[in-house]
Amino acid sequence: QEVRYTDLGLAADREYLVYEFWSQKFLGKSTGSFTAPAMDENNGMQVFAIREAREHPWILSTTRHISQGGVSLLDERWDAGRGVLYGKSAVVAGDPYVMAIHLPTGFKLASANAGREEVDYANQGEVATVRIAPSTTKTVEWEITFARSPRIGS
């Protein structure tokens, strides 16, 4: 079914990124509307994060709660000079915390750090993931460094 951004109170002339929580799938970038895929009968519902597109990497979703960052993502800042995304997240011991990050054209996740916490990361096309395995329930500070891919023809 078509979902119009104006029906959600969003501007019609901006580009938005859409991510579905249960399937952990990036549904792409669009202006005006997006088409919600057929519902998976295994879970019986879909929860979409709709984020305004940016020219640099930015969090699309987190796995802590269906709000996809509303509960756990406490801070997020972009340092263009260093190519680093900084933030703070509320994490729970024993519950792996995964952030899905949109990678605009030309960006690739190069490294991720969350202090003393175990961190894994992967580039997956237009989306990168960072998985933090928290040792205790707390607020964790993280930083994710990105590399710029050389432009074709340069």
C-alpha positions as CSV (number, residue, x, y, z in Angstrom):
1,Q,0.0,0.0,0.0
2,E,1.2,3.5,-0.8
3,V,2.0,5.6,2.3
4,R,2.1,9.4,1.5
5,Y,4.5,11.4,3.6
6,T,2.0,14.3,3.8
7,D,-0.5,12.0,5.4
8,L,2.0,11.6,8.2
9,G,2.6,15.3,8.6
10,L,5.9,15.2,6.7
11,A,7.0,17.6,3.9
12,A,6.2,16.3,0.4
13,D,9.3,17.8,-1.2
14,R,12.0,16.1,0.9
15,E,13.7,12.7,0.5
16,Y,13.1,10.2,3.2
17,L,14.7,6.9,4.1
18,V,12.5,4.0,5.2
19,Y,13.5,1.1,7.4
20,E,11.3,-1.8,8.6
21,F,11.9,-3.0,12.2
22,W,10.8,-6.6,12.3
23,S,12.5,-7.7,9.0
24,Q,15.5,-5.3,9.6
25,K,15.2,-4.2,5.9
26,F,16.1,-0.9,4.3
27,L,13.2,-0.1,1.9
28,G,15.0,2.7,0.1
29,K,14.9,6.5,-0.4
30,S,11.9,8.3,-1.8
31,T,10.1,11.6,-2.2
32,G,6.3,12.0,-1.7
33,S,5.5,8.4,-0.6
34,F,6.7,4.9,-0.3
35,T,5.1,1.6,-0.9
36,A,4.7,-0.6,2.2
37,P,5.5,-4.2,1.3
38,A,3.0,-7.0,1.9
39,M,3.0,-7.9,5.5
40,D,4.9,-11.0,6.6
41,E,2.4,-13.5,8.0
42,N,4.9,-14.8,10.6
43,N,4.9,-11.6,12.7
44,G,1.6,-10.0,11.7
45,M,2.8,-6.4,11.7
46,Q,5.3,-3.9,10.4
47,V,6.9,-0.9,12.0
48,F,8.6,1.7,9.8
49,A,11.2,4.2,10.7
50,I,11.0,7.2,8.3
51,R,14.0,9.5,8.5
52,E,14.8,12.5,6.4
53,A,17.7,11.7,4.1
54,R,21.1,13.4,4.9
55,E,24.2,13.9,2.9
56,H,26.2,11.9,5.5
57,P,25.8,8.7,7.4
58,W,23.0,8.7,10.0
59,I,21.2,6.2,12.2
60,L,18.2,4.6,10.5
61,S,17.1,2.2,13.3
62,T,18.2,0.5,16.5
63,T,17.1,-2.9,17.7
64,R,16.4,-2.0,21.4
65,H,12.7,-1.0,20.9
66,I,10.1,-0.7,18.1
67,S,10.6,3.1,18.3
68,Q,13.9,2.3,16.5
69,G,16.0,4.8,18.5
70,G,13.3,6.7,20.3
71,V,14.0,5.0,23.6
72,S,17.7,4.1,23.3
73,L,19.4,6.7,21.1
74,L,20.3,9.5,23.5
75,D,22.7,11.5,21.3
76,E,23.9,11.6,17.7
77,R,26.3,14.1,16.2
78,W,28.2,14.2,12.9
79,D,31.7,15.5,12.6
80,A,32.2,16.3,8.9
81,G,35.8,17.2,9.2
82,R,36.8,13.8,10.7
83,G,34.0,11.7,9.0
84,V,32.9,10.4,12.4
85,L,29.4,9.8,13.8
86,Y,29.3,10.1,17.6
87,G,26.6,9.2,20.0
88,K,25.3,7.7,23.2
89,S,22.8,4.8,23.6
90,A,21.1,3.2,26.6
91,V,21.9,-0.5,26.4
92,V,20.8,-3.5,28.4
93,A,23.2,-6.3,29.6
94,G,22.8,-9.5,27.6
95,D,20.8,-7.8,24.8
96,P,22.9,-7.1,21.7
97,Y,22.3,-3.6,20.5
98,V,22.4,-3.1,16.7
99,M,22.3,0.2,14.9
100,A,21.5,0.3,11.2
101,I,23.2,3.3,9.5
102,H,22.4,4.7,6.1
103,L,25.4,5.0,3.9
104,P,24.9,7.8,1.3
105,T,26.8,7.3,-2.0
106,G,30.5,7.4,-1.5
107,F,30.6,6.4,2.2
108,K,31.8,3.2,3.8
109,L,32.0,2.3,7.5
110,A,35.7,2.0,8.4
111,S,35.6,1.4,12.1
112,A,33.4,1.4,15.2
113,N,34.2,1.8,18.9
114,A,32.1,1.7,22.1
115,G,34.7,2.0,24.8
116,R,35.4,-1.4,26.5
117,E,32.3,-3.0,24.9
118,E,32.6,-5.7,22.2
119,V,31.7,-4.2,18.8
120,D,31.2,-5.8,15.4
121,Y,30.4,-4.0,12.2
122,A,29.6,-4.7,8.6
123,N,28.9,-2.8,5.4
124,Q,25.9,-4.1,3.5
125,G,25.2,-1.9,0.4
126,E,23.4,1.3,1.4
127,V,23.3,0.2,5.1
128,A,26.0,-0.5,7.6
129,T,25.4,-2.2,10.9
130,V,27.1,-1.8,14.2
131,R,26.5,-4.4,16.9
132,I,27.4,-3.7,20.5
133,A,27.3,-6.5,23.1
134,P,26.9,-4.7,26.4
135,S,28.5,-6.1,29.5
136,T,26.2,-4.2,31.8
137,T,23.0,-2.1,31.6
138,K,24.2,1.5,31.1
139,T,24.7,4.4,28.8
140,V,27.4,3.6,26.3
141,E,29.3,6.2,24.2
142,W,30.2,5.2,20.7
143,E,32.0,6.5,17.7
144,I,31.8,5.3,14.1
145,T,34.3,6.3,11.5
146,F,33.6,6.4,7.8
147,A,35.8,6.5,4.8
148,R,35.0,8.3,1.5
149,S,35.1,6.2,-1.6
150,P,36.9,7.8,-4.5
151,R,34.6,9.0,-7.2
152,I,34.6,7.2,-10.5
153,G,36.4,9.2,-13.1
154,S,38.4,11.3,-10.6
